[in-house]
């Protein structure tokens, strides 16, 4: 059972948070052992997101090559009023909240509806990085006095299984950034079913997802000229060194990202530049590498709107609305649990 600690911010009565013990959850490290002893080697993308990884990802979202964030933000700004009209007063559970930069657009739309009356929104951000969650939550409370925020510092699984009691009648899960693309088809179904179990019939799921497009546009987004995505990918090894008492030599690995046309997905890998060995002491694991051997660290699947509707319908949701940008590069879709 997860160790759960609940805190209240001494600076404001409007911010509380639940903090799950990630060390206890990760101590087993079975996902790392399974991935690094498999053929080919792999690691789950959740190990991107220590505090440093979260900050690097925020830098990625501002890169000229990285179109998803600004495109999704523009769609959200255009659709926010309609989303608020469709869902009405609700609690928003944001999975992978990060800096909540795009979420502010939606909060502003709810806030304008609820001014001077009952609150139109309660915000429940979820992130494994406690610092970025706390910083973004305090910034939101400063911007929207009286906004109630309850943060959940931990994994999606921990948060969905331990949500605080409802204070408003309706909830909506918010999952932006095409993070769903990091999941395999089987993982996507399991995730959606788990999320559906945390919602009541008639409650909502708003998701952003990347659409299929020209390969040069896709590959440039994951191979930026400044090397920020490379640093983000390599930081996974630094995170493993900290979490599992490791000795990965980050300088002996390189970032590699490309588009797999068969699977309609970007793949990110870490390439061992030499023959070498790395040890994770806390897992009693030694991992040998031959030169040019890779660790598969991430997929980023690209979708069609029809495909996404089909997956959601198979997991107990019905489509309500969807929106896209003029280039049809990205989509936002609203679903309701049956």
Rosetta blueprint (number, residue, H / E / L):
1 X L
2 X L
3 X L
4 X E
5 X E
6 X E
7 X E
8 X E
9 X L
10 X L
11 X L
12 X L
13 X L
14 X L
15 X E
16 X E
17 X E
18 X E
19 X E
20 X E
21 X L
22 X H
23 X H
24 X H
25 X H
26 X H
27 X H
28 X L
29 X L
30 X H
31 X H
32 X H
33 X H
34 X H
35 X H
36 X H
37 X L
38 X L
39 X L
40 X L
41 X E
42 X E
43 X L
44 X L
45 X H
46 X H
47 X H
48 X H
49 X L
50 X L
51 X H
52 X H
53 X H
54 X H
55 X H
56 X H
57 X H
58 X H
59 X H
60 X H
61 X L
62 X L
63 X L
64 X L
65 X L
66 X L
67 X H
68 X H
69 X H
70 X H
71 X H
72 X H
73 X H
74 X H
75 X H
76 X H
77 X H
78 X H
79 X H
80 X H
81 X H
82 X H
83 X H
84 X H
85 X H
86 X H
87 X H
88 X L
89 X L
90 X E
91 X E
92 X E
93 X E
94 X E
95 X E
96 X L
97 X L
98 X L
99 X L
100 X L
101 X L
102 X L
103 X H
104 X H
105 X H
106 X H
107 X H
108 X H
109 X H
110 X H
111 X H
112 X H
113 X H
114 X H
115 X L
116 X L
117 X L
118 X L
119 X L
120 X L
121 X E
122 X E
123 X E
124 X E
125 X E
126 X E
127 X E
128 X L
129 X L
130 X H
131 X H
132 X H
133 X H
134 X H
135 X H
136 X H
137 X H
138 X H
139 X H
140 X H
141 X H
142 X H
143 X H
144 X L
145 X L
146 X L
147 X L
148 X E
149 X E
150 X E
151 X E
152 X E
153 X E
154 X L
155 X L
156 X H
157 X H
158 X H
159 X H
160 X H
161 X H
162 X L
163 X L
164 X L
165 X L
166 X L
167 X L
168 X L
169 X L
170 X L
171 X E
172 X E
173 X E
174 X E
175 X E
176 X L
177 X L
178 X L
179 X H
180 X H
181 X H
182 X H
183 X L
184 X L
185 X H
186 X H
187 X H
188 X H
189 X H
190 X H
191 X H
192 X H
193 X H
194 X H
195 X H
196 X H
197 X H
198 X L
199 X L
200 X L
201 X L
202 X L
203 X L
204 X E
205 X E
206 X E
207 X E
208 X E
209 X E
210 X E
211 X E
212 X L
213 X L
214 X L
215 X H
216 X H
217 X H
218 X H
219 X H
220 X H
221 X H
222 X L
223 X L
224 X L
225 X L
226 X L
227 X L
228 X H
229 X H
230 X H
231 X H
232 X H
233 X H
234 X H
235 X H
236 X H
237 X H
238 X H
239 X H
240 X H
241 X H
242 X H
243 X H
244 X H
245 X L
246 X E
247 X L
248 X L
249 X L
250 X H
251 X H
252 X H
253 X E
254 X E
255 X E
256 X E
257 X E
258 X E
259 X E
260 X E
261 X L
262 X L
263 X L
264 X L
265 X E
266 X E
267 X E
268 X E
269 X E
270 X E
271 X E
272 X E
273 X L
274 X L
275 X L
276 X E
277 X E
278 X E
279 X E
280 X E
281 X H
282 X H
283 X H
284 X L
285 X E
286 X E
287 X E
288 X E
289 X E
290 X L
291 X L
292 X L
293 X L
294 X E
295 X E
296 X E
297 X E
298 X E
299 X E
300 X E
301 X E
302 X L
303 X E
304 X L
305 X H
306 X H
307 X H
308 X H
309 X H
310 X H
311 X H
312 X H
313 X H
314 X H
315 X L
316 X L
317 X E
318 X E
319 X E
320 X E
321 X E
322 X E
323 X E
324 X E
325 X L
326 X L
327 X L
328 X L
329 X L
330 X E
331 X E
332 X E
333 X E
334 X E
335 X E
336 X E
337 X E
338 X L
